[in-house]
Amino acid sequence: MATHLQFYLDRAAEARGDAAEATLDNVRERCIRSAIAWEKMAARAAWTDAAREKQEAAKAAALQALQHVESS
């Protein structure tokens, strides 16, 4: 779902902003690790969305082909 993707991207941006504002090295590193994790989740969500759309398009094409054959 695109809303999940946007949520993950928003959290990653927030973590990157927190890292930029951090004065302690360990806090900055934690924020960067968090941003990387959110970005990985966003990438997986994007891949899943694309795969779902591809599968739905294939199903629609198969259904259309079947209806065409049945109407012939």
C-alpha positions in Angstrom: 0.0 0.0 0.0 1.3 3.4 -0.9 0.3 4.7 2.5 2.8 2.3 4.1 5.5 3.4 1.7 4.9 7.1 2.5 4.9 6.3 6.2 8.2 4.6 6.0 9.7 7.3 3.9 8.5 10.0 6.4 10.0 8.1 9.3 13.3 7.7 7.5 13.4 11.5 6.8 12.5 12.2 10.4 15.4 9.9 11.6 17.8 11.6 9.2 16.7 15.0 10.5 17.2 13.8 14.1 20.7 12.5 13.2 21.6 15.9 11.7 20.5 17.6 14.9 22.2 15.1 17.3 25.1 16.3 19.3 26.2 13.0 20.7 27.9 10.5 18.3 26.0 7.5 19.7 22.6 9.2 19.2 23.5 10.3 15.7 24.6 6.7 14.8 21.4 5.3 16.3 19.3 7.7 14.2 21.2 6.8 11.1 20.7 3.1 11.8 17.0 3.8 12.3 16.8 5.8 9.0 18.5 2.9 7.1 16.0 0.4 8.6 13.0 2.7 7.6 14.5 3.0 4.1 14.8 -0.8 3.8 11.1 -1.1 4.8 10.2 1.5 2.3 12.1 -0.4 -0.4 10.3 -3.6 0.5 6.9 -1.9 0.5 7.7 -0.4 -3.0 8.7 -3.8 -4.3 5.6 -5.4 -2.9 3.3 -2.7 -4.4 4.9 -3.2 -7.8 4.6 -6.9 -7.6 1.0 -6.7 -6.5 0.2 -4.3 -9.4 2.0 -6.6 -11.9 0.0 -9.6 -10.6 -3.3 -7.8 -10.8 -2.5 -6.7 -14.3 -1.7 -10.3 -15.3 -5.0 -11.5 -13.8 -7.0 -8.8 -15.5 -5.3 -9.7 -18.9 -6.0 -13.4 -18.3 -9.6 -12.7 -17.5 -10.0 -10.5 -20.5 -8.5 -13.2 -22.7 -10.8 -15.8 -21.3 -13.9 -13.6 -21.8 -12.7 -12.9 -25.4 -12.4 -16.7 -26.0 -15.8 -17.4 -24.5 -17.5 -14.7 -26.5 -16.0 -16.0 -29.8 
